[in-house]
Amino acid sequence: MSKSIVITGTDTGIGKTVFSAGLAGLLDGFYWKPVQSGLEEETDSEVVERLAGLPPGRVLPEVYRLRRPLSPHRSAEIDGVAIEATKLSLPALPGPLVIEGAGGLMVPLNRQTRFIDIFQQWRLPVILCARTALGTINHTLLSIEALRARSIPLIGVAFIGDEMADTQKTIVEFGNVRQLGRLPHLDPLTSATLSDAMIASFDLALITGGE
């Protein structure tokens, strides 16, 4: 399999980097976060290197590394960097690639371009990560509508957090979308516990066979 999958979220800080690490490991693939905002703490690529259990070289370098933990457009302006969408071209790789965006779909890369614009150009299938906590119904259904308005293929929703059966059911029914599984909060969070949780919680065939 050489398919690429985009991972996006309904918001920032919901756990999509942990999910991306788990999926990259489950696929035995590659990981790429084109734009990283915030360098003082562990970066998302470093988190994936620690958790995914991939061989060296499978986590690709970012195209843009921005110092401050802000929206990429603003962090780039402060750093004196111009993010150019044309530089975010897809790499050719011998295996599956997990691509992680920053925050949600409408996060700006510059004053003209948002992540959803790049995703529309790529035409790659998307997994939408959504928390199970209060407020997720609105955020998730709006994100689903935005993807479909751009005809961006949506594989399904990956829930992250504690079981909220009615919330998850409501999103699936109103959004007419697949529930791919639910990744619980893990304590401790290690490569081994993440791998076990991904295997137990997600059907890989459902993900790789998504439209």
C-alpha positions as CSV (number, residue, x, y, z in Angstrom):
1,M,0.0,0.0,0.0
2,S,1.3,3.5,-0.9
3,K,-1.7,5.5,0.0
4,S,-1.5,8.8,1.7
5,I,-3.9,9.9,4.4
6,V,-4.5,13.4,5.8
7,I,-5.2,13.7,9.5
8,T,-7.0,16.8,10.6
9,G,-8.9,17.8,13.7
10,T,-12.0,19.7,14.9
11,D,-9.7,21.8,17.1
12,T,-6.2,22.0,18.5
13,G,-4.9,19.9,21.4
14,I,-7.4,17.1,20.9
15,G,-4.9,14.3,20.5
16,K,-4.6,14.0,16.7
17,T,-0.8,13.8,16.9
18,V,-1.0,10.8,19.2
19,F,-3.6,9.3,16.8
20,S,-1.3,10.1,13.8
21,A,1.6,8.3,15.6
22,G,-0.6,5.3,16.3
23,L,-1.8,5.2,12.7
24,A,1.7,5.6,11.2
25,G,2.8,2.7,13.4
26,L,-0.2,0.6,12.5
27,L,0.4,1.1,8.8
28,D,4.2,0.7,9.2
29,G,4.4,3.8,7.1
30,F,5.8,7.3,7.1
31,Y,4.7,10.5,9.0
32,W,4.9,14.1,7.8
33,K,3.8,17.3,9.4
34,P,4.6,20.0,6.8
35,V,4.2,23.0,9.2
36,Q,5.2,23.0,12.8
37,S,4.3,26.0,15.0
38,G,6.0,26.0,18.4
39,L,9.5,24.7,19.0
40,E,10.1,25.3,22.7
41,E,8.4,22.0,23.8
42,E,8.5,18.6,22.1
43,T,7.4,19.0,18.5
44,D,4.7,16.8,16.9
45,S,7.3,15.1,14.8
46,E,9.3,14.3,17.9
47,V,6.2,12.9,19.6
48,V,5.6,10.6,16.6
49,E,9.3,9.5,16.6
50,R,8.9,8.6,20.3
51,L,5.5,6.9,20.0
52,A,5.1,5.4,16.6
53,G,7.8,2.7,16.8
54,L,8.9,3.4,13.3
55,P,12.4,2.7,11.9
56,P,14.7,5.7,11.6
57,G,14.0,8.0,8.6
58,R,10.2,7.4,8.6
59,V,9.4,10.7,10.2
60,L,10.0,13.3,7.4
61,P,11.3,16.8,8.2
62,E,8.9,19.7,8.3
63,V,8.9,22.2,5.5
64,Y,8.4,25.1,7.9
65,R,9.5,25.1,11.6
66,L,8.1,28.2,13.3
67,R,9.1,29.2,16.8
68,R,5.9,30.4,18.5
69,P,2.9,28.1,19.3
70,L,0.5,30.3,17.3
71,S,-1.6,29.9,14.2
72,P,1.0,29.2,11.4
73,H,0.2,32.4,9.5
74,R,0.9,34.6,12.6
75,S,3.9,32.6,13.8
76,A,5.4,32.8,10.3
77,E,4.9,36.6,10.2
78,I,6.6,37.0,13.6
79,D,9.5,34.9,12.4
80,G,9.7,36.8,9.1
81,V,8.9,33.8,7.1
82,A,6.5,33.6,4.1
83,I,4.7,30.2,4.0
84,E,4.3,29.3,0.3
85,A,1.6,26.7,-0.6
86,T,3.6,25.6,-3.6
87,K,6.3,24.3,-1.3
88,L,3.9,21.9,0.3
89,S,4.2,19.3,-2.5
90,L,3.5,15.7,-1.7
91,P,6.6,13.5,-1.3
92,A,7.0,10.3,-3.3
93,L,7.5,7.4,-0.9
94,P,7.6,3.6,-1.1
95,G,4.9,3.2,1.6
96,P,1.8,4.7,3.2
97,L,2.1,8.3,4.4
98,V,0.3,9.9,7.3
99,I,0.1,13.7,6.9
100,E,-0.9,15.8,9.9
101,G,-2.3,19.3,9.6
102,A,-2.1,21.9,12.3
103,G,-5.2,22.5,14.3
104,G,-8.5,22.5,12.3
105,L,-9.5,22.9,8.7
106,M,-9.8,26.7,8.7
107,V,-6.4,27.4,10.3
108,P,-4.5,29.9,8.0
109,L,-1.1,29.2,6.6
110,N,-0.8,32.7,5.3
111,R,-3.2,35.6,4.6
112,Q,-4.6,33.9,1.5
113,T,-4.5,30.1,2.2
114,R,-5.9,27.8,4.8
115,F,-5.2,24.1,5.4
116,I,-8.5,23.2,3.8
117,D,-7.4,24.9,0.6
118,I,-4.2,22.7,0.6
119,F,-6.3,19.6,1.3
120,Q,-8.6,20.4,-1.6
121,Q,-5.6,20.6,-3.9
122,W,-4.1,17.4,-2.7
123,R,-7.3,15.4,-3.2
124,L,-6.2,12.9,-0.6
125,P,-8.6,11.0,1.8
126,V,-9.0,12.6,5.2
127,I,-9.6,11.3,8.7
128,L,-11.2,13.8,11.0
129,C,-10.2,13.5,14.7
130,A,-12.8,14.7,17.2
131,R,-12.8,14.8,20.9
132,T,-15.7,13.2,22.8
133,A,-16.1,16.1,25.3
134,L,-18.8,18.8,25.4
135,G,-19.0,20.9,22.2
136,T,-17.7,18.2,19.9
137,I,-21.1,17.7,18.1
138,N,-21.1,21.2,16.7
139,H,-17.4,21.4,15.8
140,T,-17.4,17.9,14.2
141,L,-20.5,18.4,12.1
142,L,-19.3,21.8,10.8
143,S,-16.0,20.2,9.9
144,I,-17.7,17.4,8.0
145,E,-19.8,19.9,6.1
146,A,-16.7,21.9,5.2
147,L,-14.9,18.9,3.8
148,R,-17.9,17.8,1.7
149,A,-18.5,21.3,0.4
150,R,-15.0,21.1,-1.1
151,S,-15.5,17.5,-2.3
152,I,-12.6,16.3,-0.1
153,P,-12.9,12.6,0.5
154,L,-13.7,11.7,4.1
155,I,-12.8,8.3,5.3
156,G,-14.5,8.8,8.7
157,V,-14.2,10.2,12.2
158,A,-11.7,8.9,14.8
159,F,-13.0,9.8,18.3
160,I,-10.5,10.6,21.0
161,G,-11.3,10.5,24.7
162,D,-13.7,8.8,27.1
163,E,-16.6,6.8,25.8
164,M,-19.6,9.1,25.1
165,A,-21.9,6.7,23.2
166,D,-24.8,9.1,22.5
167,T,-22.5,11.9,21.4
168,Q,-20.6,9.6,19.0
169,K,-23.9,8.2,17.7
170,T,-25.3,11.6,17.1
171,I,-22.3,12.7,15.1
172,V,-22.3,9.6,13.0
173,E,-26.1,9.8,12.3
174,F,-26.3,13.6,11.6
175,G,-23.0,13.6,9.7
176,N,-23.7,10.4,7.8
177,V,-20.2,9.4,8.4
178,R,-18.2,6.3,9.5
179,Q,-17.0,6.0,13.0
180,L,-13.6,4.5,12.6
181,G,-13.1,3.9,16.3
182,R,-12.2,5.6,19.6
183,L,-8.8,6.1,21.0
184,P,-9.0,6.4,24.8
185,H,-6.8,8.6,26.9
186,L,-3.8,6.4,27.8
187,D,-1.9,6.4,31.1
188,P,0.9,5.7,30.7
189,L,1.2,6.8,27.1
190,T,4.0,4.8,25.5
191,S,4.7,3.2,22.1
192,A,3.5,-0.1,23.4
193,T,0.3,1.1,25.0
194,L,-0.5,3.2,21.9
195,S,0.1,0.3,19.6
196,D,-2.1,-2.0,21.7
197,A,-4.9,0.6,21.8
198,M,-4.8,1.2,18.0
199,I,-5.0,-2.5,17.3
200,A,-7.9,-2.9,19.8
201,S,-9.9,0.2,18.8
202,F,-9.5,0.6,15.0
203,D,-10.1,-1.7,12.0
204,L,-7.3,-1.1,9.6
205,A,-9.2,-2.5,6.7
206,L,-11.9,0.1,7.3
207,I,-9.3,2.9,7.2
208,T,-7.3,1.7,4.2
209,G,-10.5,0.8,2.3
210,G,-12.1,4.2,2.8
211,E,-13.1,6.3,-0.1
